[in-house]
Amino acid sequence: MRSALARLQLTDFRSYDHAELAVADGAPVYLFGPNGAGKTNLIEAISFLAPGRGLRNAAIAEAGRREPGEPVGRAWSVSALIANGDDEIRAGTGIEAPGAARRTVRIEGETVAPGRLLEQLRLVWLTPAQDRLFVEGRAERLRFFDRLVFADEPMHAAHVSTYEKALRERLRLLTDGPADTVWLDALEARLSEVGARVAMSRVRTLKALRDEIESRADRPFPQADLGLAGPAEKAAEAGQDEARIASGIREAMVRSRDRDAAAGRSLSGPHRTELEVSHRERGRPAAECSTGEQKALILNLVLAQGARLSRAKSDPNPILLLDEVAAHLDPSRRAALFDEITALKLQAWLTGTEAALFEDLKGRAQGVRVEAGRLTTVE
């Protein structure tokens, strides 16, 4: 089911006091303007129409606009009219008081859990911060992959959230005490149950992405060999059932209690899984490739997921948020990116400093000049 933003409205979000943008026919959108104009702020606002802390992984209160002298950011809101096939859905999120730690989410005026947003909208993003995805910490790579899984299986977001909350509670018991065995047993039972579901969802998406990448050999983006290096995912890939995977997770956590207490962190479980990516043609791990090659590998994963989900008949296909991607691609790959976005009928929001970067996209997308937090649609 084709999904797109038809209208977006921001109030007191980052550099915007108020901004509104209508998008004709769910077209792709390219945002251009000088550094600091508010382009990334705009797509960050869109990213809050998904569970979590947005593409900057920022604290909720940080997103509020703050004038000089104001000690904390203001209450803020982001609302959108989402076109899903023939239906239009109104959704919004924000905080209702300055400095609030939790945000409210509403769909058609009804307050709902953030996970309900995934029923209407699937977002996948790529930002300059991810340029170092393959050379920085394992956790960032896993977070990136889980975002791809969220777009595939919405319940994965809830399972990851539940797992992370239980993991924090277990570690608090181990480090701060009292390390009550009965409570630890209960937490580890929950962790193993949810962790097995997390692992199985990841493996389903991994296999589907591998198949999609095989079908994309004619694209001007490098093919990636993918793997998930974690005991639970390896077991799922080998065909073990959920109960057996959960048993393995639980046994490992019980054995690791003393070690985790001493280390002050949890050293076993699906949160420790490593996403392995290598450049097939070069036969080298992604971490050893050039920055441009790494960017192209990541982009190919995002496009592969977009291509897969664009064929879904009932679920909304993903909307892509591509921050400063065009500037880092050579002209042939940039043109190929634009061609693929339009061929797949995906709505993508792209940013860049110069309108000339999007010359090949003109006539197929809506151009928006961003200046000092003001949006102007251009021909």
FIDO-11550 format. One record per atom (N, C-alpha, C, O): x, y, z. Coordinates in steps of 0.02 Angstrom, whole numbers, plus 50000, padded with zeros to 5 digits. Layout:
XYZ/...
//
This chain:
500434994150000/500005000050000/500445006250000/500885006950042/500325010649952/500745016649947/500595021450004/500015023050018/501125023650037/501065028050094/501475034350081/502035033950054/501205040150099/501565046450088/501285051650136/500725051150159/501695056650149/501465062450187/501165067450139/501485069650092/500535069250151/500195074250109/500255081250137/500225086150100/500335081650203/500405088250235/500795087250300/500715082250335/501215092150314/501625091950375/501585098750409/501615103950377/501505098650476/501465104850514/501895104350577/501845099450614/502315109350589/502755109550646/502605115750688/502475121150661/502615114950753/502545120550799/503075120150853/503125115250890/503485125350857/504015125950907/504475119850908/504685117450961/504625117350849/505085111650843/505755114150818/505805116950764/506285113150859/506965115250841/506965122550819/506775127050857/507165123850757/507225130850732/506575133650706/506555139450685/506035129750707/505405131850678/504925134350732/504765130550779/504685140450727/504145142650770/503485139650744/503075137050782/503405140150678/502835136950646/503015135950572/503285140350540/502855130150547/502965128750476/502445123850452/502235119350489/502255124750390/501755120250360/501945119050288/502145123650252/501865112750267/502045110950198/501545105850172/501425100750203/501265107350114/500825102550079/501235099450023/501625102749989/501135092950013/501495089249962/500995086449912/500535082749931/501075088249849/500595086249798/500705078949778/501265076949762/500175075049778/500175068249752/500695063649784/500925058949752/500875065049846/501355060749880/502035060349847/502375055249851/502225065649814/502855065749776/503465065549822/503405067349881/504035063449796/504665064449833/504765071949844/504505076049807/505155073549895/505285080549912/506035081549920/506365077649956/506305086649888/507005088349902/507025095249934/506715100049910/507405095649988/507475101750027/508175104550016/508665100850023/508235110849997/508895113649986/508945120550020/508445124050028/509545122150039/509665128550072/510335128250107/510635122950110/510565133850135/511215134050167/511235129850230/510725128050259/511855128350251/511935124850315/511615128850371/511685134950373/511275125450416/510955128750472/510275131650457/509975134850500/510015130550397/509365133350379/508785129650410/508245132450418/508885123250428/508345119350459/508135113250419/507605110450433/508535111150370/508345105450328/508325098950369/507835095150367/508855097750407/508875091650448/508355091850503/508065086750520/508225097850530/507705098450581/507035096250554/506635093050590/506895097750491/506255095950461/506185088350456/505665085550474/506705085050431/506625077750424/506685074350492/506425068750501/507015077550540/506995074750608/506285074950635/506055070250668/505925080450620/505225080850642/504825075050614/504425072050649/504935073550550/504585067850520/504775061350555/504345057050566/505405060650575/505625054450607/505285053250673/505255047550697/505015058550704/504635057550766/503945054750753/503575053350801/503755053950690/503125050450675/503245042950672/502915039350635/503715040650712/503875033650721/504045032750795/504215037650828/504005026750822/504215025750891/504955027550900/505345027050853/505135029550961/505835030750975/506005038150980/505565042350988/506655039550976/506905046250988/507135049850925/507535054450929/506895047750868/507035051250807/507725049950779/508115046350809/507865052850721/508485051250686/509115053950720/509665051750704/509035058750765/509615061150803/509685057450869/510175058550905/509215053050886/509215049450950/509245054451008/509615053451056/508855059751002/508885065251051/508365064151106/507855060951096/508515067051164/508015067251217/507415071151193/507485076051156/506825069051212/506205071951187/506175079551200/505975083351156/506385081651259/506335088751277/506815092951235/506695098951227/507355090051210/507845093851171/507565096551105/507835101351077/507035093451081/506775095351015/506375101851017/506235104650964/506205104251075/505815110351080/506215116551063/506805116951082/505915121351028/506255127551011/506415131451075/506025131651122/507005134351075/507215138051135/507525144651114/508025144851078/507235150051137/507505156651124/508045158251176/508045155251230/508495163051160/508995164951210/508675166951276/508195170751278/508935164151330/508665165651396/508165160651421/508015160451481/507895156551376/507425151451398/507815145451424/508235142751388/507685143151486/508095137851516/507975130951484/508425126851483/507375129751460/507225123351428/506835124651364/506545130051353/506825119551321/506455120151259/505705120451271/505455117951322/505355123551224/504625124151230/504275117551216/504565112851189/503645117251235/503225111751212/503195112051136/503155117551107/503205106351103/503225106251030/502745101051003/502505096651039/502595101750939/502145096850907/502335095950834/502585100650801/502215090050810/502295088250739/501655084550719/501475079650751/501315086950668/500715083450646/500745082450571/501085086150535/500395077350548/500435075650477/499775072850453/499395069750491/499635073950390/499095070550355/499425065150313/499815066650267/499285058850329/499605053150297/499125050150246/498565048350263/499345049650185/498945046550132/499165039250128/499725037650110/498695034750144/498815027550139/498325024650089/497735023450105/498555023650027/498095021549976/497575026849965/497735032649951/496945024949971/496395029649962/496195033050027/495755037350027/496505031250082/496315034050147/496795039650167/497375039750146/496545044150208/496955049350238/496885049050313/496335048850340/497445048750347/497465048050420/497825053950449/498355056050424/497555056750503/497885062250538/498245059450599/497955055850640/498885061050604/499295058650659/499735064350684/499915068750646/499905064150747/500335069350775/500675067150838/500475062250870/501185070750857/501555069250918/501865075650945/501925080550909/502065075451007/502385081251037/502365080751112/502135075751141/502615086051145/502575086351218/502125092151237/502105097251202/501775091351292/501255096151310/501495101251362/501125105951379/502105100451387/502385105151434/503145105651423/503455100551407/503435111451431/504155112151422/504545107351467/504395106551526/505045104051438/505475099551476/505185092651489/505505088651522/504595091251463/504285084651475/504725079151446/505045080051394/504745073451481/505185067951460/504825062951415/505145058951382/504165063351413/503785058751372/503365062651322/503135068151336/503285059751263/502875063151213/502205059651206/502125053651220/501715063451185/501045060851172/500985059451097/501245063151055/500645054051081/500515052251011/499765051751002/499415048651042/499515054850948/498795054450934/498695052450861/499045054750816/498205048150850/497985046250783/497235047650779/496845044950818/497045051850732/496345053950725/496075056550791/495505055150809/496495060350828/496285063450889/496295059050950/496185061551006/496425052650942/496435047950998/497155046851022/497595045550981/497265047451087/497925046251115/498075038751113/497685034651136/498655037051084/498835029951074/499565028951094/499935033751104/499755022651099/500455020951111/500865022651049/500605021950993/501495024751057/501905026550999/501955020950947/502005022450887/501945014750968/501995009250920/501435009050870/501505006150816/500865012150887/500295012150840/500455016150777/500125015150726/500945020550780/501135024450721/501355019850664/501265021450605/501655014150681/501905009550630/501345006350589/501465003550536/500735006850613/500165004250575/500015008850515/499715006750466/500245015150520/500085020050469/500695022250429/500625024550372/501275021650458/501865024750428/502485020750446/502585018950504/502885019150396/503525015750407/504075020450382/504055022650324/504555021850423/505095026450405/505765022950407/505915019050453/506175024350357/506875021950356/507305028050340/507155031750293/507835029050380/508235035050368/508975033550363/509235028450386/509305038350330/510025038050320/510295045150331/510075049750298/510765045850378/511015052450397/511775052650394/512095047350392/512075058550393/512805058950395/513115055450455/513685053050451/512755055150511/513025051650570/513145044350556/513555041150589/512785041550506/512875034550490/513435033350440/513565027650420/513785038650420/514355037750375/514895033450408/515275030150373/514925033550474/515415029650510/515115023350541/515385020550589/514565021150512/514205015450539/514645009250546/514585005450594/515085008150497/515475001950496/516135002450534/516484997450540/516295008350559/516935008950595/516825010950668/517295011250707/516205012250687/516065013950757/515765007950793/515845002250771/515425009150847/515205003750891/514674999150861/514285001150818/514694993050885/514224987850863/513504989950874/513074988450832/513364993450929/512674995250946/512344999450892/511754998650879/512725003950861/512435008250809/512245004150747/511725005450717/512654999250729/512484995050672/511864990950686/511434990150642/511804988450747/511214984450764/510594988850766/510054986750744/510664994950790/510084999550791/509865001150720/509265001450706/510345002150675/510185003250604/509804997350575/509294998250541/510044991250588/509704985350560/509004984550591/508534982750556/508944985750656/508284985150687/507784989950656/507194988450652/508024995850634/507575000550600/507314997450536/506724998450519/507734993850500/507494990450440/506974985150457/506494984150421/507084981750514/506604976650535/505944979850556/505414977150542/505984985750590/505364989250610/504914990450549/504304989550552/505224992350493/504834993750432/504514987450405/504014987850370/504804981750421/504574975350397/504044972250444/503524969850422/504194972450509/503764969350560/503664974450617/504104975050659/503114977950618/503004983150668/503074980850741/503304984550783/502884974550755/502914972150824/503644971550848/503764971150908/504114971450802/504814971050821/505004977050865/505404976250912/504724982850850/504884988850890/504664987850963/505024989551009/504064985150972/503814983951040/504234978651075/504374979251135/504424973451039/504824968151069/505514970751090/505754969051144/505834974751048/506484977651065/506414982151126/506844981951171/505894986251129/505784990651185/505684986751250/505974988451302/505284981551247/505164977351306/505804973951329/505944973651388/506184971451281/506814968151297/507294972951331/507594971251382/507364978951304/507844983751331/507634985951401/508064986951445/506994986751413/506754988751479/506904983251530/507154984751585/506764976951513/506904971351559/507654970651570/507864968951625/508044971951519/508774971451525/509034976551575/509474975051616/508764982651572/508974987851620/508784985951691/509174986951738/508184983051699/507964981051766/508414975451794/508594975551852/508584970751752/509024965151773/509704967851794/509974965851846/509994972351755/510654974951771/510634979051836/511104978851875/510094982651846/510024986551908/510014981951969/510324983552020/509664976351964/509664971452019/510364968652031/510574967852089/510714967151977/511384964151984/511894968952013/512334966952051/511844975351995/512354980152015/512174983952079/512614985452120/511524985452089/511324989252147/511044984952203/511034986852261/510794978952183/510524974352232/509834976552257/509604982052240/509524972452298/509744965552312/509624961052252/509094961552220/510094956652237/510034952252179/509574946352196/509794940652204/508944947952202/508434942952220/508374937752166/508214939352108/508494931452183/508504926052133/507824925152100/507784924052039/507294925652139/506624924652111/506474930052059/506204928652005/506644936352075/506514941852028/506964941351967/506744942651911/507594939351978/508044938351921/507784932851875/507814933451814/507544927451905/507264921951864/506684924451821/506634922751762/506254928551851/505674931051814/505894935751758/505634935351702/506374940151772/506614944751721/506954940951664/506854942651605/507354935951680/507714932251629/507234927951588/507364926751529/506694925651619/506194922051580/505864926751529/505744924851472/505724932851551/505434937751505/505924939651450/505754939951392/506544940851470/507064942651421/507154937251369/507224938651310/507164931051391/507274925551343/506694924751295/506784923451236/506084925551322/505494924951279/505474930351226/505384928951166/505564936651247/505544942251200/506174942251156/506134943751097/506744940551185/507364940351147/507344935451089/507614936651036/507004929751100/506934924851046/506524927650989/506664926450931/506004931451006/505594934550953/505984939750915/505934940350854/506394943650952/506814948650920/507294945350870/507364947550813/507614939950892/508094936450849/507754933550787/508034933950732/507174930750795/506834927650738/506604932950688/506634931850628/506374938650713/506184944150667/506774946650627/506734947850567/507344947350662/507944949650627/508144944750572/508334946850517/508104938450586/508314933450537/507844933250478/508054932350421/507194934150490/506724934450433/506894940250387/506894939450326/507024946150417/507204951950375/507884950850341/507974952750283/508354947850376/509014946450347/508944942150285/509244943650233/508564936750289/508484932250232/508134935850174/508314934950116/507624939850190/507264943450138/507714948550104/507684949450043/508134951950142/508594956850114/509114953450069/509284956050016/509364947750091/509844944050049/509534942449982/509854943349930/508914940049983/508584938349920/508494944549876/508584944249815/508294950149907/508194956249869/508844958749839/508854960949782/509384958349877/510034960649853/510244956449793/510534959149745/510114949949795/510284945649738/509924947849674/510194947049619/509334950549682/508934952549624/509134959449599/508874961849548/509604962849634/509784969649617/510484970049587/510824975249593/510714964749555/511394964549529/511504969749473/512074971649460/510964972049441/511044976749386/511054984049409/511104988549368/511004985249475/511004992049501/511724994549509/512174990549520/511825001149503/512505003949509/512725004949582/513105009549597/512475000749626/512675000949696/512994994249713/512774989149688/513504994249756/513844987949772/513394983149810/512994985049852/513464976649793/513084971549828/513424969949894/514044969949899/513014968649944/513264967250011/513124960050030/512584957450015/513594956950062/513474950550096/513324952150169/513704955650202/512764949550193/512524951250260/512534945250306/512414939550285/512664946550370/512624941350421/512464944450488/512584950350499/512194940450534/512064942550602/512444937950648/512284931950653/512954940550682/513384936450725/513134936950796/513354941250835/512674932550813/512414932150881/512144925150890/511844922450844/512244922050949/512014915050959/511274914050944/511084909050914/510854918850966/510134917950955/509964918350881/509554914350857/510264923050845/510134923750773/510414917850734/510104915450687/510994915450754/511284909550721/510824903550731/510734899550685/510554902850790/510084897350804/509454898050762/509204893050735/509194904150756/508594905250715/508734903750642/508314900850608/509314905850618/509494904650548/509574897150535/509454894850479/509784893450586/509874886150579/509214882450583/509194876350574/508664886050597/508004882850598/507754880850666/507244877450671/508094882750721/507844881150787/507194884850801/507084890350777/506764881750840/506124884950855/506204890050911/506714890450944/505674894050921/505704899550968/505844897251039/506234900551074/505534891751060/505634889351129/506364887451141/506634888951194/506664884151093/507364882051102/507834888051102/508314888151140/507694892951060/508104899051059/508044902651126/508544904951154/507424903151152/507314906451216/507694902851272/507974906051316/507694896351270/508054892451321/508794893951319/509104894651372/509074894651260/509784896251253/509944903151281/510464904051314/509514908051268/509624914851293/509604914751370/510014917851403/509114911251397/509024911151470/509624907751504/509874910251555/509844902151478/510414898651508/511034903051507/511414903151556/511144906651452/511734910951448/511694916651498/512204918451528/511104919451510/511034924951557/511134922551629/511434926051669/510884916651645/510984913951712/511724912951726/511974914651779/512084910151677/512804909051685/513184915551692/513724915751722/512914920851663/513274927251658/513124932051715/513374937651714/512744930051765/512544934751817/513144937851853/513184943951857/513594933751878/514164936451915/514604940851870/514844946051891/514714938551809/515124942251763/514804949051746/515154954151742/514144949051735/513794955251718/513814960151777/513904966151767/513734957451838/513754961751898/514434965051905/514484970951922/514974961251892/515644963951898/515794968951843/516134973951855/515544967651783/515684972051726/515244978251726/515434983351696/514664977951758/514204983551758/513824984051692/513544989351677/513804978751653/513434978651590/513254971451573/513574966751597/512754970651531/512514963951513/512914961451453/512904964451399/513264955951463/513744953651413/513494947951369/513864945451327/512864946051377/512584940951333/511854942651318/511514945851358/511624940451259/510944941751239/510904944851170/511414946851143/510314945251141/510224947951073/510444955151064/510554957351008/510504958951120/510744965851114/511484966051098/511754971351082/511834960251101/512544959951086/512684957651015/513264956750996/512174956650976/512244954150908/512614959250864/512524965250871/513034956750820/513404960950773/513134960050703/513034954550679/512994965750670/512814965750599/513454965550559/513864970050564/513544960450518/514144959650477/513964961250404/513504958450376/514334965850376/514224967950306/514894967950270/515394970550296/514904965050212/515514965150171/515344966950099/514794965750075/515824969850065/515774971949995/515924965749953/516484963349951/515404963149919/515484956749884/516014957049830/516444952649826/515984962149788/516444962549732/517174962949755/517614959949726/517284966749808/517964967649833/518164962149882/518764961149895/517674958449907/517824953249955/518124955850019/518554952650049/517894961750040/518174964850100/517624966950147/517074968750125/517754966750213/517254969450260/517124976850246/517554980550222/516514978950259/516334985950245/516784990750282/516924996250256/517024988950341/517444993450380/518104995050344/518415000150359/518304990650298/518934991750261/518834995250194/519314996450158/518214996850178/518065000250115/518115007850123/518135010350179/518135011350067/518155018550069/517495021350096/516995017850099/517525027750116/516915030950141/516365030850089/515785029650106/516545032150026/516035032049973/515735025149963/515135024549953/516155020049967/515905013149959/515455011350018/514935008050009/515645013350077/515225011950136/514545015250129/514025012250144/514545021550106/513915025150097/513475021550046/512875020950056/513785019249991/513405015849939/513135009149964/512575007149946/513515005650006/513284999350035/512665000450079/512174996850074/512705005450122/512135006950166/511525008950125/510975006650138/511645013150075/511085015350033/510765009549997/510155009349989/511165004849975/510884999049941/510444994849987/509944992149966/510634994450051/510224990850099/509554994350109/509024991150111/509575001050114/508965004950122/508515004250061/507915003250068/508805004550002/508415003949940/508144996949932/507584995949908/508534991949951/508294985049946/507684983949990/507204980749970/507714986750051/507124986150095/506534990050067/505964987650069/506674995950039/506134999850009/505824996249950/505214996249942/506244993049909/505984989349851/505554983549873/505024982349845/505784979849923/505394974149948/504704976449971/504184973649952/504704981550014/504084983450046/503634987450000/503034988050014/503904990149946/503484993749898/503004989049863/502504991149835/503164982549864/502724977549832/502174975049878/501744971249857/502194977149942/501684974849989/501004977649970/500944983549953/500494973449973/499824975649953/499434978850010/499024983249998/499554976550072/499154979050127/499544983650174/499264988550198/500184982150188/500564986250234/500814992550199/500954992450139/500884998050236/501155004150205/501895003150186/502285000350224/502065005550126/502765005150107/503165010650143/502865015450167/503815009950147/504195014750187/504265021550153/504255022050092/504335026650194/504535033250172/505275033950191/505475032450247/505685036350144/506395036850154/506585043950174/506365048750143/506995044650225/507265051050246/508015050750234/508385047250269/508255054450183/508945054050160/509285060850169/509215065250127/509635061550224/509945067950242/510645068450212/511085064450228/510745073350168/511395074750137/511685068750100/512295067950096/511255064450073/511485058650037/511725060449967/512245058049945/511365064749932/511515066349862/512215069149853/512555067549804/512445073249900/513095076549893/513665071549896/514215073049872/513555065649925/514095060849935/514095055449881/514485050649884/513665056149830/513635051249776/513915054349712/513835060349700/514245050249671/514465052749606/513845053649562/513315050849577/513895057449507/513295059049467/512905052949443/512295053149441/513255047449424/512895041649399/512485038249454/511915036249442/512775037649513/512405034549568/511855039149594/511335036849616/511975045649591/511455050349611/510845049749565/510275049449588/510975049449500/510425048649452/510075042049462/509465041549457/510465036749476/510175030049487/509735030049549/509205026849550/509945033649602/509545034249662/508875037549647/508345035049667/508895043049610/508275046549594/507815042249551/507205042049561/508115038649503/507725034349459/507375028849499/506795027249487/507745026049547/507455020549586/506895022949631/506385019649638/506995028649663/506475031449706/505825032349667/505285030549690/505885035249607/505275036649568/504985030249538/504375029449534/505425025549517/505175019249489/504795015149541/504295011949525/505035015349603/504705011549657/504105015249685/503735012449726/504005021449664/503455025649688/503495026649763/502985026549798/504105027549787/504215028949858/504255036449869/504525040149828/503965038649925/504085045549943/504735045849982/504835042350031/505195050049958/505825051149993/505895058550007/505685062749967/506195060150063/506345066950081/507105067550082/507445064250122/507375071550037/508095072250029/508315079350045/507935084050034/508915080050072/509175086750087/509835087850053/510205083150039/509985094150039/510635096050010/510695103650011/510195107150018/511295106050005/511405113350009/511225116849944/511055122749945/511265113349887/511165116449822/510595113149783/510545106949783/510175117149752/509645114349710/509935110349652/509615105749627/510545112149630/510845108849572/510965101349585/510995097449538/511035099449648/511125092349664/510525088149642/510595082149629/509945091349636/509325087749621/509065089149551/508475088249536/509525091349507/509325093049439/508975087249405/508475088249370/509245081149414/508945075249382/508275073149412/507935068849385/508105076249468/507475074549501/506925079649486/506345078449502/507115085249457/506615090449443/506085087849394/506245084249347/505475089749407/504915087249367/504635080849394/504085078749375/504995077549439/504765071249469/504685071849545/504475067149578/504855077649571/504845078749643/504665085949658/504685090249614/504495087249720/504325094049742/504945097049774/505215094349823/505175102749747/505745106249776/505525111249827/505025114849818/505895111649883/505725116349936/506365119849959/506845116749980/506365126449953/506925130349979/506825131550053/506285133550075/507345130250092/507325131250164/507795136850182/508395136450169/507525142150212/507935147850232/507685150350299/507115152450307/508135150150348/507985152850415/507315150050442/506905153750469/507225143550433/506615140450460/505995141950420/505445140850445/506065144450359/505485145850317/505505141350256/506045140150228/504925138850235/504885134050180/504535137350120/503995140250127/504855136850062/504565139650001/504595134349946/505135132249927/504025132349921/504005127549866/504205131049802/503995136649788/504635127649763/504895130649700/504675126249641/504505120449650/504685129049583/504505125449522/505065120849502/505015117249452/
//
